[in-house]
Amino acid sequence: MMVKICGITNREDAAAAVEAGASAIGLNFYRNSPRYVSPTGAAMIADKVPAGVLKVGVFVDEHPDSIARIALQTGLDVAQLHGDSSCSTLPVWRSLPIREAMEVGWFADDEAEAFLLDTPSGELRGGTGKTFRWALAREAGQLTSKKIIVAGGLDETNVQQAIEEARPWGVDVCSRIESEPGRKDHAKMRKFIQAALAMNL
């Protein structure tokens, strides 16, 4: 099970995530997010993340040249794209807001190696702490051969149910393991990772 801790803004949280067994950390370059981190700050965080843990850059409506520049500066492994962003220099995880119906056309994205399914969140583009109906993610997995990642409202109390219902490749957590926006509660984060990894299906 791939477990991503998103919205990392400091070295301490990154180190705690890695120590607890996270598969990936998310660095948010969307300026309107309360979890925004500058490329310089992200580079300082990424420098201490071991090679086996994916460094995922979160981009919203960002120009491909800007994504490539930031990726080079910070050593990103993956670009998580929201909105109209595109990237040809890194593996792409495409974020899709999920409502009450699936359409096969949503997954017609040759650029993406994975689709991250999240609750619609308007201007914030994630981090709302709200879930969607996880059975839809399982349905998505039947509409595409690409990897499926479930996000939105997950924490240590519901991640196992989400995995059981969705059968995803990975899970992504952010706001519900925080003490405040951009600051992780290390105990909650550790419990979340342990619960998710216990569900290797």
Steps between C-alpha positions, in 0.01 A plus 500: 500500500642837395447750784546869423515773763405822323548863596845460656640846580799429725785256557368373833173379350681348202738310728211373715312383191804314368570342839140382527521326162347743249549411135479861379481858622310778326647850458233753404603777258149650470525850646135513612544196720564537876759225446694686232876454511744699290737318263790602723326366810400183317860442391613518861236246601562269205874497563444293816248256350655159416496374142242231572231756590331680210506879499174610338451859385140626508422748221179684406463654152878534485694554176707196392820705494443608859435142609820383330702778665362430848545125454864549414557739791334278757577149373139393450415144398134554402276788390148495648297715263174683565305698242665574165858423599708264289848354533721298267810478720367299796252219567154658542231435757185673372258626766130455429215642714249219548126549515226241467569351158799365311569574134756300306609818322643635826776243478600565138828660603802332344729725705385362836641191666249536785176679583454656842131510586399770746194682632417818303650793688467816292778753544701290746546208257515239775554490873132541592481205739185370325455150360325378187329166439796260482317245287538752217877458519460126458281569198772730365747216527278301263492785245876546471816294518677792673570504873234644732577709809227590749509836680254717687402481865718205593648443846599207719133424583376447145794421273460126533133519403594722206759249382257211543229675294719666237783247455737778389871491420557775755351742752572867561445692825533864596272714715362239741843415639594864567523702819452810281518558122848408385604341832462126549398328822770236509300255712201516262729470199673194643167331581371576149804349330492193722130446432542540124802273475322232699255477209743382233256308282 
